[in-house]
Amino acid sequence: MTTQEKVIKNKVGILNLAKTLGNVSQACKVLGYSRDTYYRFKELYETGGEAALQEISRRKPIEKNRVATEIEQAVVDFAVEQPAYGQLRVSNELRKKGLFISPGGVRSVWLRHDLETFSKRLKALEAKVAQDGLILTESQLKAMEKAKEEKQAMGEIETEFPGYLGSQDTYFVGTIKGVGRIYQQTFVDTYSKVAFAKVYQSKTALVAADLLNDRVLPFFDTHSVPLLRILTDRGTEYCGKIEHHEYELYLSLEDINHTKTKVKSPQQNGICERFHKTIQDEFYAVAFRKKLYNTLEELQKDLDTWLVS
C-alpha cells in the first residue's frame, strides 16, 4: 500500500465510522478529526470519490489553521527521537511537556514533512545520524530492529475504522513459583492499534470470553463504537460448537462476527504476534527481573500500569 493510499484509507475510514455510528461528532472524537474536516472529506468524496480525497493534500494550505511553529518543530524533532511512536502516543507525550496538539494534528505535521510512515521516520533518523554523527538511544535502536522485522511481514490486514476488526490471541507468559502457569489473553483493534491484555492461569474458552466482557466491550461501549468482527486462530479456546462453547456463544450473543486464520498461517494474526514480542521485551522481561510476584493480581496491576503508560 502506497503512502497516498494510506492517507485516503484514513479519510474514508472516518466517513465509514460516522456512517456506522450514525454520529459524526463521535466518529470525529474517536479518530481525532474536527467536524469541519469531516464535512470537507464528505463533500469531496461525494463529488469525486477517492480521487478527490487524494487531491485534497495538493490544495493551498490555510496557514492560519496550522499549529504554532514551536509545536510543529517539536513534533518533527520527536518523530526522529521516537520514530516508532504513533500519532496518539506522540500527542500524549507532548502534552506532558505542555505542548497541546491532537493526534490528527500530529499526522498533519508528519504529512507536511514527509514523516507520516514509520519507515519514513526511520529514514529521517538515519539521515540525522549520518549528518550529525548522533549516538542512537536504546529506543531508537529498537525502532531500527522493529523495521527489519516488519519487512518480513506478509501483507496487511484490511480494516476501515475502529471496531471494524479486532484481533485476539493467547500468549504463554511462563511459570511463576507459587502461582503456576500464566497465560495472557490479548486483544488489539486493527485500525486504532488500541490493545488490551489480561493474565490467567489457563487457556480456555471462558477466559477468552472474559477478556472481551471485562475489558474490551466496556471500552468500546464507552466510546459508542460497535465491535463488528474478531479474528482469531483455530485454537480450542476460540473454536467449537456454538451451543457448547463459551467463547463462540458469547460472540453470538453480542452479535460479533468470528473470522479464523487459515490453517498453519499464524502471520495472518501477526498484529498480536508483534504485540506479544513488544510486551515480552518491554514489560515481562523487565518486571520479572525487578520483582517477585506472589499472585496473579499483582502481575495484572503492573501490566495495567504498563499498558497505559
Beta strands, then each sheet from edge to edge (+ up, - down):
strand 1: 166-176
strand 2: 180-189
strand 3: 195-200
strand 4: 229-232
strand 5: 257-260
sheet 1: 3+ 2- 1+ 4+ 5+
end
